[in-house]
Amino acid sequence: MTDVGAETRINIPDGVVLRDFGGETVALNLSAGTYHGLNDTAARALELLQDGHDVARAAAALAAEFDAPADEVQQDVERLCRDLAARGLVEIA
């Protein structure tokens, strides 16, 4: 399992693209042929992480935007990072 914590940052590897298909964001690894559909919250989390936020800052922003408990949101963002890394859709920096 990939180690992900509050200070974790991600990179989008070469060959991975994000596309919006009818309101759903999809992360596609063109080299491996893998993909992952993202709901609105996950897509927003990935946007914040791509902009250079670490997990804690992205989670805090999401918690404020979606009026959700920060600790639960952080756990969800950490899980999202692990899941996307396992599929080769992000790299843990």
Contacts in CASP RR format, 6 or more apart in sequence:
PFRMAT RR
TARGET T0000
AUTHOR 0000-0000-0000
METHOD contacts of the structure
MODEL  1
MTDVGAETRINIPDGVVLRDFGGETVALNLSAGTYHGLNDTAARALELLQ
DGHDVARAAAALAAEFDAPADEVQQDVERLCRDLAARGLVEIA
1 82 0 8 1.000
2 81 0 8 1.000
2 82 0 8 1.000
2 85 0 8 1.000
2 86 0 8 1.000
2 92 0 8 1.000
3 92 0 8 1.000
4 55 0 8 1.000
4 78 0 8 1.000
4 81 0 8 1.000
4 82 0 8 1.000
4 85 0 8 1.000
4 92 0 8 1.000
5 55 0 8 1.000
5 56 0 8 1.000
5 78 0 8 1.000
6 54 0 8 1.000
6 55 0 8 1.000
6 56 0 8 1.000
6 74 0 8 1.000
7 54 0 8 1.000
7 55 0 8 1.000
7 56 0 8 1.000
8 54 0 8 1.000
8 55 0 8 1.000
8 78 0 8 1.000
8 81 0 8 1.000
8 92 0 8 1.000
8 93 0 8 1.000
9 49 0 8 1.000
9 52 0 8 1.000
9 53 0 8 1.000
9 54 0 8 1.000
9 55 0 8 1.000
9 92 0 8 1.000
9 93 0 8 1.000
10 49 0 8 1.000
10 50 0 8 1.000
10 81 0 8 1.000
10 84 0 8 1.000
10 85 0 8 1.000
10 90 0 8 1.000
10 91 0 8 1.000
10 92 0 8 1.000
10 93 0 8 1.000
11 90 0 8 1.000
11 91 0 8 1.000
11 93 0 8 1.000
12 18 0 8 1.000
12 50 0 8 1.000
12 89 0 8 1.000
12 90 0 8 1.000
12 91 0 8 1.000
13 29 0 8 1.000
13 88 0 8 1.000
13 89 0 8 1.000
13 90 0 8 1.000
13 91 0 8 1.000
15 29 0 8 1.000
15 30 0 8 1.000
15 31 0 8 1.000
16 27 0 8 1.000
16 28 0 8 1.000
16 29 0 8 1.000
16 30 0 8 1.000
16 88 0 8 1.000
16 89 0 8 1.000
16 90 0 8 1.000
17 27 0 8 1.000
17 28 0 8 1.000
17 30 0 8 1.000
18 25 0 8 1.000
18 26 0 8 1.000
18 27 0 8 1.000
18 28 0 8 1.000
18 46 0 8 1.000
19 25 0 8 1.000
19 26 0 8 1.000
19 28 0 8 1.000
20 26 0 8 1.000
24 37 0 8 1.000
24 38 0 8 1.000
24 39 0 8 1.000
25 37 0 8 1.000
25 38 0 8 1.000
25 42 0 8 1.000
25 43 0 8 1.000
25 46 0 8 1.000
26 35 0 8 1.000
26 36 0 8 1.000
26 37 0 8 1.000
26 38 0 8 1.000
27 35 0 8 1.000
27 36 0 8 1.000
27 37 0 8 1.000
27 38 0 8 1.000
27 46 0 8 1.000
27 84 0 8 1.000
27 87 0 8 1.000
27 89 0 8 1.000
27 90 0 8 1.000
28 34 0 8 1.000
28 35 0 8 1.000
28 89 0 8 1.000
29 35 0 8 1.000
29 87 0 8 1.000
29 88 0 8 1.000
29 89 0 8 1.000
32 88 0 8 1.000
34 87 0 8 1.000
34 88 0 8 1.000
34 89 0 8 1.000
35 87 0 8 1.000
35 89 0 8 1.000
36 83 0 8 1.000
36 84 0 8 1.000
36 87 0 8 1.000
36 89 0 8 1.000
38 46 0 8 1.000
41 62 0 8 1.000
41 66 0 8 1.000
41 76 0 8 1.000
42 80 0 8 1.000
44 62 0 8 1.000
44 65 0 8 1.000
45 58 0 8 1.000
45 59 0 8 1.000
45 62 0 8 1.000
45 76 0 8 1.000
45 77 0 8 1.000
45 80 0 8 1.000
46 80 0 8 1.000
46 84 0 8 1.000
46 90 0 8 1.000
48 57 0 8 1.000
48 58 0 8 1.000
48 61 0 8 1.000
48 62 0 8 1.000
49 55 0 8 1.000
49 58 0 8 1.000
49 77 0 8 1.000
49 81 0 8 1.000
49 90 0 8 1.000
53 61 0 8 1.000
55 74 0 8 1.000
55 77 0 8 1.000
55 78 0 8 1.000
55 81 0 8 1.000
56 74 0 8 1.000
58 77 0 8 1.000
59 70 0 8 1.000
59 73 0 8 1.000
59 74 0 8 1.000
59 76 0 8 1.000
59 77 0 8 1.000
60 70 0 8 1.000
60 73 0 8 1.000
62 68 0 8 1.000
62 73 0 8 1.000
62 77 0 8 1.000
63 69 0 8 1.000
63 70 0 8 1.000
63 73 0 8 1.000
63 74 0 8 1.000
66 73 0 8 1.000
81 90 0 8 1.000
81 92 0 8 1.000
84 90 0 8 1.000
85 91 0 8 1.000
85 92 0 8 1.000
END
